Amino acid sequence: MSTEYGSVTRDEEQPLLHTQVEPQTCQQKWQHFKSKLHTHRFRVFIGWVTVLAVTAVLTLSYHFATHKNAHPALPEEGSDDLFQECVSDRSWFIAVLLSIFLGPFGVDRFYLSYFGVGLVKLLTGGLFGVLWIVDMCLIILDVLPDHNGCILH
């Protein structure tokens, strides 16, 4: 080792180039990922909450901007209009709240009586978040009817 001006000292065990680094095994990569996730778990959680909040705000604003008075009035007693849409006894607002807060557990689909999809969401965590976001958008936009095909009131 030289102690002259401008000389660089380094350990002989540390590689200079990335090609000299031994490749990591899958287990080592997984441990590294877990340590980084453990270190930054709060940031990951805040990121997911931010994505959900932005999605909820955008879909709600789109819904209210395009669907002013879109829900038909409840059918009157004794009317024989065959072309009237059926209106469900399930609330749209309750379905939205269930979808946003309990969507990964399938509670929104259980509420609308879609038990098969609700069970899939319950077992897979909303298909790892994908079906949760899709269902939330469908319910907020009032595209998803109840199990009888009636629109939510």
TAQUI-V182261 format. One record per pair of residues at least 6 apart in sequence whose C-alpha atoms are under 8 Angstrom apart, sorted by the first residue. I is the first residue (numbers start at 1). J is the second residue. Records with the same first field share a line. If there is no record, write none. Layout:
I->J ; J
This chain:
1->9
2->9
15->21
37->44
52->100 ; 133
55->137
56->100 ; 136 ; 137
59->137 ; 140 ; 141
60->140 ; 141
62->141
63->140 ; 141
71->153
72->85
74->87
75->84
85->150 ; 151
86->149 ; 150 ; 151
87->150 ; 151 ; 152 ; 153
88->146 ; 150 ; 151 ; 152 ; 153
89->152 ; 153
90->111 ; 112 ; 146 ; 152 ; 153
91->152 ; 153
92->139 ; 140 ; 142 ; 152 ; 153
95->108 ; 111 ; 112 ; 139
96->108 ; 136 ; 139 ; 140
98->107 ; 108
99->106 ; 107 ; 108 ; 132 ; 135 ; 136 ; 139
100->136
102->108
103->121 ; 126 ; 132 ; 135 ; 136
104->121 ; 122 ; 125 ; 126 ; 127 ; 128 ; 129 ; 131 ; 132
105->118 ; 121 ; 122 ; 123 ; 125 ; 126
106->117 ; 118 ; 119 ; 120 ; 121 ; 122 ; 126
107->118
108->118
109->115 ; 117 ; 118
110->118
112->145 ; 146 ; 147
113->146 ; 147
114->146 ; 147
120->126 ; 127
121->127 ; 131 ; 132
126->132
138->144
142->151 ; 152
144->151
145->151 ; 152
146->152
